Amino acid sequence: MTGLDRSGLLRTMLRIRRFEEKCAELYSAGKIRGFLHLYIGEEAVATGAMRALQPDDAVLATYREHGHALARGIPATALMAEMYGKYEGCSHGRGGSMHIFDAQARFYGGNAIVGGGLPLAAGFALADRMMRRPRVTACFFGEGAVAEGEFHEALNLASLWQLPVLFLCENNLYAMGTALARSEADTDLCEKARSYKVPAQAVDGMDVEAVMAATVRAAAEVRAGGGPQFLEFRTYRFRAHSMFDPELYRDRQEVETWKKRCPIAAYTRQLQAAGGSDDAQLAAMEAEVAAEIAAAVAYAEAGSWEPVEFLARDVYTPRPG
């Protein structure tokens, strides 16, 4: 792709990886509480897909959404403060890891319900179509959501009403601890989308440029009034489903085999082979990212807890008059 900012793509993936690694460390230290679902291994999807979206587009994600939030432009400081539950967080500490939200970035979750973002995406897209706004609603979800009724309802309505939705399925092969083949009689996810007359394409989710190219094409079709599009990004999470997961459902050798396809390591080698970066540049990038993550942690540590008198805010709004 002409004029592609390859260094920027690598930096975004690296920022996500280092942020997630730090979160795992902080969770073990008791600084981050609740549930924590890491995105390690899947960085190419959020990084590549976000490059195809415009600032006015809406983004809905899953509870494994820290990488999406960073790629969307939510500052690491506000994101880390939210992980800590601090008032300076992007959701004032009320969302935590699973409910990242930022209206200014048009990032509407972070949704703890499997498939919960799908009907919301149809609603956002319907509003845009009715208001004649040339926007795209991008909805990220895992392959486990395909087994939920919301998937079928959302795709059916999006196709029926030709809504401007970009359905982005991150297929990491395991819905929590259940392999795709154990829960789906038909594992061809694109075929399921096509059954609702939604154009669909499977993409190598470990290749950031392949993700970006496919999403750019699909987003352009949606934005031009062509109705919804479905992309299946075939990827893999290197860590367990969550920090509480003993990970007894998959073979260790399978994990190690996928790690050999690490999107960051592969793209680094690609850039080096093309002469786009050298060891000094990579070291400088690592140092910049490390400094950003350290600043985010310091910001979260220095943050404040929500005042008790604020706890009833945003819970109930009386009718005017």
N, C-alpha and C positions, 0 to 999 in steps of 0.2 A: 504494500500500500504506500503510495507516494506521500512523502511528508509525514509519515507516521512517527510519533514521539515514542520510540522504543525504550529510551531511557526512562521516560515517565511511566510507561507500563511496568517496567521492572521495579521501579521505586514504589509504585502503589502496591504491588504484590508483596514486596519486602516489608512495607509498613504494616500491612495486614498480618503477615506472619509474625513479626516481632511484637506487635500489639497483642496478638493471641497468646504467644509464649509468655509474655509478661503477665497477662491475665491468669494463666494457669498457675504461675508462681504466686501471684497475689491471692488467688483463691486458696491455695494450700496454706498460705500464711494467715488466713482468716480475714483478709482485708475485703475481699469480695464474697458475698454470701448469696444464698438462694441456689438457683440452678445456673450452670454455665455450660454452654454448647459451643465448642471451638470449631473454627472454620479452616483449620490447618490442613492443607492439601487441595483445597478448593479455590484458592485465591485467584486463579485465572478467570473464573466465571464472573465474579463481581467486578474485577478490574476491567475485563474486556467489554462486558455488557454495558457498564455505566458510561463508557466512552461513546456509546451510540445514542444516549439520551440527552435531551436538552433541559435547561434549568426549570422550565415550566411543566415538564412531564412529572407525573406522580409515580412514586415507587412504593411498593408494598413488599414486605419480606417475611421471613419465618423467624423462629426464635434463634436461629443460627445466623444472626444478621450483623454482627460487628463489622465484618469485612465489607458488606454492602454499604454500611453507614460511612465508613472511612472513604471508600471509593466514591461515594456520593458527595463528599466534601464536608461532612460533619467533622469539626475539629477534634483531634485526639484528646485535647484537654476536656472538652464538654462530654465526650464519650466516656473517658475514664472516670470522670466525676460521677457520671450516671451509674457506672459499674459499681462504684463505691456507695451509691445511694445518697450522694451529696446534693444539696440544693442547687449548686452551680452546674449540675448535670443538664443535659439537653431536655430531659423530662422532669427537671427539678428533683431528681432522685426517686421519683415515684414509679418509674418503669423498670429500672435495673437492666440486667443483661438481656432479658427476653422481650422487653417492650421499648426498644429504642424508637424515639419519635422526634422529629424536627420539622415543624410546619414551614419554616423558612426555606429549608432544603427540599420541601415537598416529599419528605420521607415519612410515610405513614405506617411505620411498624415494620418489624417487630410484632409478631402475633404468636401467642403461646398455643393457640388452637391449630391443630394440623388441618391445613386447607382453609383456615379462617380468612385468609386474605383474598381468596378467589372471588367470592361474591362481592366483597368490598371493591375489588378491582373493576368488576362489571358495573358497579354503581358509579364509581369515579368516571369511567369511560362513558356511561350513559349521560351523565351530567355534561361532560365536555361536548358530546355530540349534539345534545339539545341546545347548548349555548353556542354551538358552531365554533368551538375553540380548537385550533389545530394541534391538539396535544396527544400524547401517547401515555397510557397507563401501563407501567411495567410491573408484573406480578411474579415474584420469585417464590418457588415452592419445591418441596422435595418429591421424589417419586412415590413416597408413602401417601401423599395427598391424593394421588390418582385413584386410590381405592375409596376415597371419601365421596359422599354424595355431592358436596359442594363443587367438586371438580366437574362433574357431569352437568350440574345445573348451570354453573358459570359458563362453561364452554358452549352449552346449548343456547343460552340467551345471547352470548356474545356473537355467535354465528347467526342466530335468527335475526338479531337487530343490527348486525354488522358494526359492532362496537370497536372502538380503537384501543384494543387491549393486546399487549404483548405478553403471552404466557411463557414464562421462562422456568423450565423444570430442571432442577439440579439433581440428577440421578446419581447418587453416590452408592447405590446398590443395596443399602440397608436402611429400612425405616425403623429407627431405634435398633432393635436387635433382630429384626426379621428380614431375611433376604428377599429380594423382589420375587424370585421364582417360587417362594413359599407362600406368597400372599396374592399373587396375580396369575390367573390362568393364562393370560396373554401378556407377555412381558414387552411387547412392541408398543411403547408408549406413544409413538408418533401415529400409529394406526388408530389408537383410541381417539386422538385429536382429530384425525381425518374422518372418523366416523361421524363427527359433527360438522363436517365440511370446513374444517379449519386447516389451512395449509400448515404442514409440519416438516421439520428437518432435525435430524440427529447430528450433533456436533461434538468434536473432541474437546471436552471440557478441561483438559490439561494443557491445551494450547491456547494461550491468551490471544494470539492474533487470529486464530480460527474462530474463537468466541466473538471477538470484536467484528470481524467481517460478516459473520452470520447475523449478528444482532443489528448491525448497521443496515443490512439489506432488509431484514424483517421489519425494523422500525420504520424504514422509508415506505414500505408497502402499507403499513398501518396508518402512517401519517397522511398518506396520499388518498385515504378513503377506501382502502382495499379490505377493510374488516380485520378481524383478529388473526394473529399468527402464533404458532406454537414452536418453541425450540427446546429440544432435549439436550442438555449438556451432560455428557457422560464423564463423570468425575469420581472422586474418592476422598473420603475423609481419613486422614492418617491417625487421628486420635479417636478415642472411644466416643460414643454418642454424647455422653455428658460426663462430668467429673465423677458421678456416682456409678458409672457403668463398669462392671467387671470385665466386659468385652469377652464373653465366653462363646460367642456365636460365630466367630470367624477365625480362620486359620492364620497364625502369625506369618506364615510364609506368604500368604496372599497380600497381607499388609506390606511386607517388605518388597514384594514384587511391584506393587503400585508406587511405593516410595521411589523406585528407580525412575519413575516418570514424573517426579516432582516438577511442577510447573515453573518454579523459581530457578531451580538448578538447570533445567532444560533450556529455559530462555536465556539464562546467563551464558551458557555454552554457545547458544546461537548468536548472541551479540558479540561474544569474543571471536567466534569464527568469522564473523562478518566485519570485524575490525571496529565495531561500534562501541567497545569499551575495553579497558585494560584493568589490570589488578589494582592500580592506584585509584582509578575512577570508582571501582567497585568498593574499595576500602573506604573511600570518601563518602559514598552513598550509605554504607553501613553505619558510619559514624554519624551522619546527619539523621538517619532514622533512629539510632540509639539515643541521640540527644533529644529528639522529639518525644520519644516514649518516656524518657526520664522526666522531661518537663511536664508531661501529662500526669505522671504519677505524683509529682510534687504538687501540681495543681489540685489533684483529687485529695491528697493528704491534707492540704491547707484549707480545703473546702469546709463548708458549714452544714449542719443538719437543718432540715426544714423546721422553722419555729412552730411550736405546738399550736399557736393561734392560727396558723395557716392550714391546718389539717382538713378543715371543712371546705376549703376553697376547691372550686371545680367539681364538686360533688353534686350540687343541686343549684339550679338557677331558677328563681321564681319567675312566673309569667309577668310581663310588664302590665302595669295598670291594675 
